[in-house]
C-alpha cells in the first residue's frame, strides 16, 4: 500500500490540479481494480475496508487548493482567472471550480476578500463529508 502511495499515485495524479475538476472516473477504476486485486475481493466496499478515498476526490481537493493559490497571488494567471469567472456560459476550468464550490455550499468563501489557503481544510472536509454521505447511501 505504501509503495502504491509513493510510486504510483504521483504518476496518476500528475497535473490533477488542472484536470481533476473534470470528474474523470477512469482514475477511480484503476485504483479500485488495484485494491480489489490486493484484497482478493470483488466488493464495492473496498474504499471503506481500506479507509481511503477515490483518487477523483483527491484530484478535486488538489484543484481547490490550486484555486486558493491562484486567488492569492498577483500574477497573470490571477488576472485571467478573474476574467474567466466573470464570463457567462463558459465551460472552462475556472467556471468548473467555481461551480464545484457552489455545489459544496462554499461559494461564500469566494466573496470573502481575505480568502486564503487556511480555508483549504474546510473545503477538503466538505468534499470528503459529501463523498462519505454518498458512499453510505450506496
N, CA, C and O of each residue as an XYZ file, in Angstrom:
552
protein
N       0.831     -1.181      0.000
C       0.000      0.000      0.000
C       0.879      1.249      0.000
O       0.618      2.202     -0.735
N       1.922      1.236      0.830
C       2.832      2.369      0.899
C       3.567      2.556     -0.427
O       3.794      3.684     -0.865
N       3.934      1.454     -1.056
C       4.602      1.518     -2.350
C       3.709      2.192     -3.378
O       4.171      3.004     -4.181
N       2.435      1.852     -3.348
C       1.485      2.469     -4.279
C       1.382      3.966     -4.039
O       1.328      4.742     -4.994
N       1.354      4.383     -2.780
C       1.237      5.805     -2.458
C       2.491      6.577     -2.849
O       2.403      7.736     -3.255
N       3.643      5.952     -2.733
C       4.897      6.647     -3.011
C       5.295      6.626     -4.479
O       5.931      7.565     -4.959
N       4.929      5.568     -5.200
C       5.436      5.423     -6.568
C       4.359      5.557     -7.635
O       4.641      6.069     -8.719
N       3.150      5.120     -7.367
C       2.113      5.103     -8.392
C       1.260      6.371     -8.359
O       0.989      6.962     -9.404
N       0.840      6.787     -7.178
C      -0.045      7.950     -7.080
C       0.537      9.225     -7.679
O      -0.196      9.949     -8.352
N       1.811      9.538     -7.473
C       2.334     10.752     -8.112
C       2.209     10.729     -9.636
O       2.001     11.770    -10.259
N       2.333      9.566    -10.221
C       2.195      9.446    -11.679
C       0.740      9.602    -12.083
O       0.433     10.335    -13.023
N      -0.155      8.924    -11.386
C      -1.580      9.001    -11.710
C      -2.154     10.393    -11.477
O      -3.057     10.822    -12.195
N      -1.637     11.096    -10.484
C      -2.183     12.410    -10.129
C      -1.423     13.574    -10.752
O      -1.652     14.728    -10.390
N      -0.530     13.284    -11.676
C       0.258     14.333    -12.300
C      -0.650     15.379    -12.950
O      -1.492     15.034    -13.779
N      -0.490     16.625    -12.592
C      -1.253     17.774    -13.107
C      -2.746     17.706    -12.801
O      -3.549     18.359    -13.469
N      -3.117     16.925    -11.802
C      -4.540     16.821    -11.468
C      -5.089     18.125    -10.903
O      -6.304     18.266    -10.762
N      -4.226     19.076    -10.578
C      -4.695     20.394    -10.160
C      -5.570     20.999    -11.252
O      -6.493     21.766    -10.976
N      -5.263     20.641    -12.494
C      -5.988     21.193    -13.641
C      -7.087     20.277    -14.154
O      -8.207     20.731    -14.386
N      -6.787     18.989    -14.335
C      -7.796     18.109    -14.916
C      -8.671     17.443    -13.876
O      -9.657     16.797    -14.234
N      -8.347     17.576    -12.606
C      -9.076     16.884    -11.548
C     -10.493     17.341    -11.339
O     -11.282     16.625    -10.722
N     -10.838     18.489    -11.823
C     -12.174     19.030    -11.632
C     -13.158     18.489    -12.673
O     -14.362     18.721    -12.563
N     -12.658     17.775    -13.677
C     -13.499     17.311    -14.774
C     -14.157     15.964    -14.534
O     -14.701     15.378    -15.470
N     -14.126     15.457    -13.316
C     -14.816     14.223    -12.932
C     -14.456     13.020    -13.801
O     -15.334     12.329    -14.318
N     -13.173     12.783    -13.953
C     -12.736     11.587    -14.663
C     -12.844     10.391    -13.733
O     -12.148     10.326    -12.720
N     -13.696      9.461    -14.064
C     -13.895      8.276    -13.231
C     -12.928      7.154    -13.601
O     -12.816      6.168    -12.872
N     -12.226      7.297    -14.730
C     -11.291      6.260    -15.147
C     -10.185      6.059    -14.110
O      -9.729      4.938    -13.884
N      -9.766      7.144    -13.491
C      -8.701      7.037    -12.494
C      -9.181      6.252    -11.276
O      -8.405      5.536    -10.644
N     -10.473      6.393    -10.953
C     -11.038      5.608     -9.854
C     -11.095      4.128    -10.219
O     -10.905      3.268     -9.359
N     -11.354      3.829    -11.490
C     -11.403      2.432    -11.933
C     -10.041      1.770    -11.789
O      -9.950      0.613    -11.377
N      -8.984      2.497    -12.126
C      -7.620      1.962    -11.984
C      -7.332      1.655    -10.520
O      -6.838      0.576    -10.191
N      -7.641      2.602     -9.651
C      -7.392      2.427     -8.229
C      -8.226      1.283     -7.662
O      -7.711      0.457     -6.908
N      -9.507      1.226     -8.016
C     -10.397      0.194     -7.489
C      -9.957     -1.201     -7.939
O     -10.004     -2.153     -7.160
N      -9.534     -1.315     -9.189
C      -9.038     -2.596     -9.694
C      -7.814     -3.050     -8.902
O      -7.701     -4.219     -8.534
N      -6.901     -2.115     -8.644
C      -5.709     -2.437     -7.861
C      -6.098     -2.921     -6.462
O      -5.584     -3.931     -5.982
N      -7.001     -2.198     -5.819
C      -7.410     -2.573     -4.463
C      -8.129     -3.922     -4.437
O      -7.937     -4.700     -3.503
N      -8.946     -4.207     -5.439
C      -9.644     -5.495     -5.489
C      -8.653     -6.639     -5.645
O      -8.808     -7.689     -5.022
N      -7.638     -6.437     -6.477
C      -6.600     -7.461     -6.642
C      -5.817     -7.631     -5.342
O      -5.523     -8.751     -4.924
N      -5.488     -6.512     -4.714
C      -4.733     -6.529     -3.468
C      -5.482     -7.280     -2.369
O      -4.891     -8.076     -1.639
N      -6.790     -7.021     -2.257
C      -7.595     -7.650     -1.209
C      -8.176     -8.996     -1.621
O      -8.639     -9.760     -0.775
N      -8.153     -9.289     -2.927
C      -8.731    -10.539     -3.408
C     -10.235    -10.573     -3.239
O     -10.807    -11.605     -2.888
N     -10.877     -9.437     -3.491
C     -12.320     -9.334     -3.310
C     -12.961     -8.673     -4.517
O     -12.282     -8.050     -5.333
N     -14.246     -8.810     -4.619
C     -14.979     -8.145     -5.698
C     -15.974     -7.142     -5.138
O     -16.808     -6.618     -5.876
N     -15.897     -6.876     -3.868
C     -16.855     -5.989     -3.226
C     -16.628     -4.528     -3.621
O     -15.503     -4.116     -3.904
N     -17.701     -3.766     -3.635
C     -17.581     -2.344     -3.938
C     -17.290     -1.543     -2.674
O     -17.143     -0.323     -2.740
N     -17.205     -2.211     -1.523
C     -16.904     -1.531     -0.272
C     -15.416     -1.468      0.031
O     -15.014     -1.301      1.182
N     -14.605     -1.603     -1.005
C     -13.154     -1.629     -0.833
C     -12.652     -0.354     -0.168
O     -11.805     -0.406      0.723
N     -13.174      0.787     -0.600
C     -12.706      2.055     -0.020
C     -12.985      2.090      1.479
O     -12.161      2.566      2.260
N     -14.139      1.589      1.872
C     -14.475      1.554      3.287
C     -13.585      0.602      4.070
O     -13.173      0.892      5.193
N     -13.292     -0.552      3.450
C     -12.431     -1.526      4.113
C     -11.021     -0.985      4.310
O     -10.384     -1.256      5.328
N     -10.536     -0.222      3.340
C      -9.178      0.314      3.415
C      -9.128      1.680      4.093
O      -8.053      2.164      4.447
N     -10.289      2.296      4.271
C     -10.326      3.608      4.908
C      -9.686      4.700      4.067
O      -9.016      5.588      4.593
N      -9.895      4.628      2.752
C      -9.297      5.632      1.867
C     -10.371      6.217      0.953
O     -11.522      5.782      0.964
N      -9.976      7.193      0.178
C     -10.891      7.878     -0.732
C     -10.503      7.589     -2.175
O      -9.340      7.300     -2.458
N     -11.465      7.664     -3.091
C     -11.140      7.508     -4.513
C     -10.182      8.614     -4.958
O     -10.162      9.702     -4.383
N      -9.408      8.324     -5.968
C      -8.465      9.315     -6.481
C      -9.169     10.553     -7.022
O      -8.613     11.651     -6.982
N     -10.389     10.383     -7.527
C     -11.113     11.551     -8.049
C     -11.369     12.579     -6.946
O     -11.383     13.781     -7.209
N     -11.570     12.112     -5.719
C     -11.758     13.028     -4.581
C     -10.460     13.790     -4.322
O     -10.481     14.999     -4.091
N      -9.336     13.083     -4.362
C      -8.045     13.743     -4.165
C      -7.764     14.758     -5.271
O      -7.172     15.807     -5.019
N      -8.188     14.443     -6.491
C      -7.995     15.370     -7.609
C      -8.812     16.645     -7.417
O      -8.320     17.744     -7.676
N     -10.037     16.503     -6.971
C     -10.877     17.681     -6.713
C     -10.245     18.532     -5.615
O     -10.215     19.759     -5.715
N      -9.747     17.888     -4.582
C      -9.090     18.619     -3.499
C      -7.877     19.396     -4.016
O      -7.654     20.544     -3.631
N      -7.106     18.764     -4.880
C      -5.929     19.441     -5.430
C      -6.330     20.624     -6.297
O      -5.653     21.652     -6.293
N      -7.423     20.492     -7.041
C      -7.910     21.607     -7.858
C      -8.337     22.769     -6.978
O      -8.068     23.927     -7.296
N      -8.997     22.462     -5.883
C      -9.443     23.511     -4.964
C      -8.245     24.207     -4.305
O      -8.251     25.423     -4.114
N      -7.236     23.431     -3.968
C      -6.044     24.027     -3.364
C      -5.345     24.951     -4.357
O      -4.856     26.020     -3.990
N      -5.306     24.527     -5.616
C      -4.702     25.375     -6.643
C      -5.519     26.655     -6.821
O      -4.957     27.733     -7.012
N      -6.831     26.533     -6.757
C      -7.706     27.713     -6.832
C      -7.324     28.721     -5.756
O      -7.165     29.907     -6.044
N      -7.179     28.265     -4.540
C      -6.832     29.163     -3.436
C      -5.451     29.783     -3.634
O      -5.220     30.928     -3.245
N      -4.548     29.035     -4.230
C      -3.217     29.571     -4.504
C      -3.287     30.672     -5.554
O      -2.658     31.720     -5.401
N      -4.049     30.439     -6.619
C      -4.176     31.420     -7.700
C      -4.852     32.696     -7.210
O      -4.443     33.802     -7.564
N      -5.873     32.535     -6.404
C      -6.622     33.692     -5.919
C      -5.736     34.613     -5.090
O      -5.958     35.823     -5.058
N      -4.747     34.058     -4.428
C      -3.915     34.843     -3.521
C      -2.610     35.348     -4.118
O      -1.769     35.871     -3.387
N      -2.422     35.208     -5.399
C      -1.202     35.732     -5.998
C      -1.560     36.761     -7.069
O      -2.562     36.619     -7.770
N      -0.754     37.764     -7.182
C      -0.978     38.817     -8.173
C      -0.126     38.526     -9.401
O       0.941     39.111     -9.581
N      -0.604     37.624    -10.234
C       0.109     37.249    -11.448
C      -0.853     37.292    -12.618
O      -2.034     37.603    -12.465
N      -0.330     36.977    -13.778
C      -1.155     36.928    -14.977
C      -2.240     35.857    -14.833
O      -3.367     36.049    -15.291
N      -1.907     34.745    -14.205
C      -2.889     33.677    -14.001
C      -4.064     34.201    -13.175
O      -5.219     33.895    -13.471
N      -3.777     34.966    -12.169
C      -4.822     35.543    -11.328
C      -5.732     36.456    -12.146
O      -6.952     36.416    -11.990
N      -5.152     37.268    -13.006
C      -5.919     38.180    -13.859
C      -6.814     37.403    -14.822
O      -7.993     37.724    -14.971
N      -6.264     36.399    -15.465
C      -7.043     35.571    -16.393
C      -8.157     34.848    -15.644
O      -9.285     34.757    -16.128
N      -7.838     34.345    -14.482
C      -8.834     33.662    -13.662
C     -10.027     34.575    -13.378
O     -11.178     34.168    -13.535
N      -9.749     35.798    -12.963
C     -10.831     36.740    -12.669
C     -11.647     37.089    -13.908
O     -12.863     37.260    -13.820
N     -10.995     37.196    -15.054
C     -11.714     37.478    -16.296
C     -12.636     36.319    -16.664
O     -13.777     36.535    -17.074
N     -12.148     35.105    -16.519
C     -12.950     33.935    -16.871
C     -14.144     33.754    -15.943
O     -15.208     33.316    -16.379
N     -13.976     34.082    -14.689
C     -15.057     33.886    -13.727
C     -16.218     34.836    -14.014
O     -17.363     34.540    -13.671
N     -15.927     35.972    -14.639
C     -16.962     36.948    -14.956
C     -17.732     36.607    -16.216
O     -18.841     37.106    -16.405
N     -17.183     35.778    -17.078
C     -17.845     35.420    -18.328
C     -19.003     34.471    -18.063
O     -18.976     33.676    -17.123
N     -19.999     34.568    -18.896
C     -21.165     33.690    -18.784
C     -21.045     32.552    -19.783
O     -20.394     32.691    -20.819
N     -21.670     31.431    -19.472
C     -21.761     30.260    -20.356
C     -20.404     29.720    -20.792
O     -20.243     29.272    -21.928
N     -19.461     29.761    -19.916
C     -18.149     29.194    -20.198
C     -18.059     27.818    -19.535
O     -18.638     27.599    -18.471
N     -17.344     26.909    -20.157
C     -17.116     25.600    -19.555
C     -15.631     25.417    -19.254
O     -15.117     24.299    -19.304
N     -14.958     26.490    -18.950
C     -13.526     26.446    -18.673
C     -13.274     25.939    -17.251
O     -14.199     25.766    -16.458
N     -12.012     25.710    -16.960
C     -11.606     25.211    -15.649
C     -12.109     26.118    -14.543
O     -12.610     25.646    -13.522
N     -11.977     27.413    -14.744
C     -12.364     28.384    -13.729
C     -13.825     28.243    -13.339
O     -14.158     28.213    -12.154
N     -14.693     28.157    -14.335
C     -16.123     28.030    -14.050
C     -16.438     26.699    -13.376
O     -17.292     26.631    -12.492
N     -15.755     25.656    -13.789
C     -15.992     24.347    -13.170
C     -15.596     24.338    -11.697
O     -16.304     23.778    -10.860
N     -14.472     24.953    -11.390
C     -14.038     25.023     -9.993
C     -15.027     25.858     -9.189
O     -15.414     25.485     -8.082
N     -15.425     26.975     -9.749
C     -16.383     27.846     -9.074
C     -17.712     27.117     -8.853
O     -18.312     27.230     -7.784
N     -18.174     26.363     -9.870
C     -19.416     25.592     -9.732
C     -19.286     24.499     -8.680
O     -20.240     24.211     -7.958
N     -18.103     23.888     -8.592
C     -17.876     22.862     -7.565
C     -17.951     23.484     -6.174
O     -18.515     22.889     -5.256
N     -17.386     24.676     -6.018
C     -17.502     25.387     -4.742
C     -18.965     25.660     -4.419
O     -19.391     25.537     -3.271
N     -19.725     26.032     -5.439
C     -21.151     26.304     -5.258
C     -21.889     25.034     -4.839
O     -22.749     25.079     -3.960
N     -21.558     23.904     -5.465
C     -22.192     22.629     -5.112
C     -21.867     22.225     -3.678
O     -22.675     21.576     -3.013
N     -20.695     22.607     -3.208
C     -20.288     22.301     -1.835
C     -20.914     23.256     -0.835
O     -20.797     23.070      0.376
N     -21.579     24.279     -1.351
C     -22.178     25.275     -0.479
C     -21.146     26.223      0.107
O     -21.369     26.818      1.161
N     -20.022     26.361     -0.573
C     -18.923     27.169     -0.058
C     -18.627     28.393     -0.914
O     -17.548     28.976     -0.813
N     -19.564     28.777     -1.741
C     -19.338     29.925     -2.621
C     -19.196     31.216     -1.813
O     -18.672     32.208     -2.320
N     -19.657     31.211     -0.567
C     -19.498     32.391      0.285
C     -18.028     32.708      0.535
O     -17.662     33.866      0.739
N     -17.182     31.669      0.517
C     -15.756     31.914      0.675
C     -15.238     32.817     -0.438
O     -14.332     33.628     -0.242
N     -15.838     32.651     -1.602
C     -15.386     33.413     -2.764
C     -15.583     34.913     -2.546
O     -14.770     35.724     -2.992
N     -16.649     35.269     -1.869
C     -16.950     36.675     -1.632
C     -16.102     37.275     -0.517
O     -16.091     38.491     -0.328
N     -15.397     36.432      0.216
C     -14.531     36.902      1.297
C     -13.260     37.502      0.689
O     -12.547     36.824     -0.050
N     -12.985     38.738      0.990
C     -11.820     39.417      0.420
C     -10.511     38.791      0.889
O      -9.490     38.927      0.216
N     -10.523     38.114      2.019
C      -9.304     37.537      2.580
C      -9.235     36.030      2.383
O      -8.656     35.326      3.211
N      -9.813     35.529      1.306
C      -9.777     34.087      1.058
C      -8.319     33.638      0.964
O      -7.514     34.256      0.267
N      -7.997     32.579      1.659
C      -6.610     32.123      1.681
C      -6.568     30.603      1.829
O      -7.599     29.936      1.908
N      -5.354     30.084      1.863
C      -5.167     28.642      1.989
C      -5.666     28.098      3.319
O      -5.843     26.887      3.456
N      -5.897     28.961      4.301
C      -6.411     28.468      5.583
C      -7.807     27.866      5.425
O      -8.230     27.062      6.255
N      -8.519     28.244      4.373
C      -9.847     27.688      4.113
C      -9.791     26.313      3.454
O     -10.812     25.637      3.332
N      -8.598     25.901      3.029
C      -8.492     24.627      2.332
C      -8.976     23.463      3.184
O      -9.629     22.559      2.663
N      -8.677     23.460      4.470
C      -9.109     22.355      5.331
C     -10.635     22.264      5.394
O     -11.193     21.168      5.448
N     -11.301     23.406      5.388
C     -12.771     23.414      5.399
C     -13.310     22.854      4.090
O     -14.239     22.046      4.086
N     -12.722     23.286      2.984
C     -13.145     22.797      1.664
C     -12.873     21.299      1.550
O     -13.727     20.543      1.087
N     -11.701     20.878      1.968
C     -11.324     19.461      1.915
C     -12.286     18.610      2.739
O     -12.729     17.555      2.284
N     -12.607     19.058      3.933
C     -13.521     18.306      4.790
C     -14.916     18.228      4.184
O     -15.582     17.199      4.296
N     -15.361     19.298      3.548
C     -16.673     19.293      2.892
C     -16.717     18.291      1.748
O     -17.694     17.557      1.599
N     -15.672     18.259      0.949
C     -15.589     17.304     -0.167
C     -15.652     15.880      0.360
O     -16.381     15.048     -0.180
N     -14.901     15.598      1.399
C     -14.867     14.247      1.968
C     -16.178     13.877      2.658
O     -16.626     12.734      2.567
N     -16.791     14.833      3.345
C     -18.079     14.566      4.002
C     -19.155     14.214      2.983
O     -19.945     13.297      3.206
N     -19.191     14.931      1.876
C     -20.175     14.645      0.828
C     -19.921     13.269      0.239
O     -20.866     12.518     -0.003
N     -18.647     12.922      0.003
C     -18.340     11.595     -0.515
C     -18.800     10.508      0.452
O     -19.405      9.520      0.037
N     -18.515     10.689      1.735
C     -18.910      9.685      2.738
C     -20.420      9.515      2.777
O     -20.908      8.391      2.891
N     -21.166     10.603      2.684
C     -22.631     10.517      2.640
C     -23.099      9.718      1.436
O     -23.980      8.867      1.554
N     -22.503      9.995      0.266
C     -22.871      9.276     -0.948
C     -22.476      7.805     -0.843
O     -23.217      6.929     -1.289
N     -21.323      7.532     -0.261
C     -20.853      6.156     -0.119
C     -21.772      5.367      0.795
O     -22.102      4.219      0.498
N     -22.189      5.964      1.897
C     -23.093      5.285      2.827
C     -24.454      5.034      2.198
O     -25.084      4.010      2.463
N     -24.908      5.959      1.368
C     -26.194      5.797      0.701
C     -26.167      4.603     -0.258
O     -27.141      3.859     -0.371
N     -25.029      4.436     -0.949
C     -24.904      3.300     -1.891
C     -24.856      2.002     -1.109
O     -24.753      0.927     -1.702
